[in-house]
Amino acid sequence: MGFSNPVYDRDFPDPAVIRAEDSWFAYATNSSLGNIPVLRSADLVEWERAGDAMPALAPWVVGGRTWAPEVAVHGPDRFVVYYTALDKETQRQCVGRAVSSSPAGPFVDESDRPLICQEDEGGSIDASPFEDADGTRYLLWKNDGNAIGVDTWIYAQPLSDDGLELTGEPVQLIKQDQPWEGHLVEAPFLWLRDGRYYLFYSANDYGSAAYAVGYAECEGPLGPCTKPQSEPILATTDDAAGPGHCVLIEHGGRTWMVHHAWPPDAIGSALPGRTMWLTELTWDGDRPVLDGPRTHVDRSP
């Protein structure tokens, strides 16, 4: 048995997926479906709409630009979403967090200011939570340097146990320093495998076929990190263009990368937009390998 990509064929950019309540839940950047559109699936292939996970915005937020939500599971009735939104005070994209007792929401953020807002570095976007093997929590994100013509760094910092506050100091992990990355790196996602930490990230212009996914190897959640190769591991194919903004999930003994991509003949078009894809991740020793994006996948999740 196999399946066909995209697994959701409508605009669903910057997808993130978690497992909860015996189902899969997917979240995306704002669209006509809501501030944080949410989908639900039993099998990762067939998805149905589950509403707007955050119908009411925080006091600091200007509506219409809630981007790239990712959800940390703290328990069967406690979920924390980290999201990007436009800050009223600084007029920069900044990171906030909201809490819900249900994976479908509503997530509530009553804060009067964002959690992270590096105004002097262009703002802060693309927050991604990580829980280490010992239960310690971290948050990764990107300073939005390309908005003001400065370097973009992937940052990491420890989180409090409840996931609501940053502790310690932020650490810079990687920045754009390879030709294929263009002017930016973004969309971090940290993965632990056999004691090794892999930092997956996207780079280049999200609205073009040059957008792609690379990785770095890190000594720990706070680095240091190195890029072992100078080419992306997931890039444009005949089936899909500009794949990126990924998360990894495990199911049925295999690892899958969830990401968005454009139709090759409709790059940058509002319809259908960036749709949601699944690409299996395998390993060649310690090196991650992705055969895709492919429209037809022989094995089911």
Secondary structure, 3 states (H helix, E strand, C coil): CCEECCCECCCCCCCEEEEECCEEEEECCCECCECCEEEEECCCCCEEEEEECCCCCCCCEEEEEEEEEEEEEEECCEEEEEEEEEECCCCCEEEEEEEECCCCCCCECCCCCCCECCHHHCCEEEEEEEECCCCCEEEEEEECHHHCCCCCEEEEEEECCCCCCECCCCEEEEECCCHHHCCCEEEEEEEEECCEEEEEEEECCCCCCCCEEEEEEECCCCCCEECCCCCCCECCCCCCEEEEEEEEEEECCEEEEEEEEECCCCCCCCCCCCEEEEEEEEEECCEEEECCCCCEECCCC
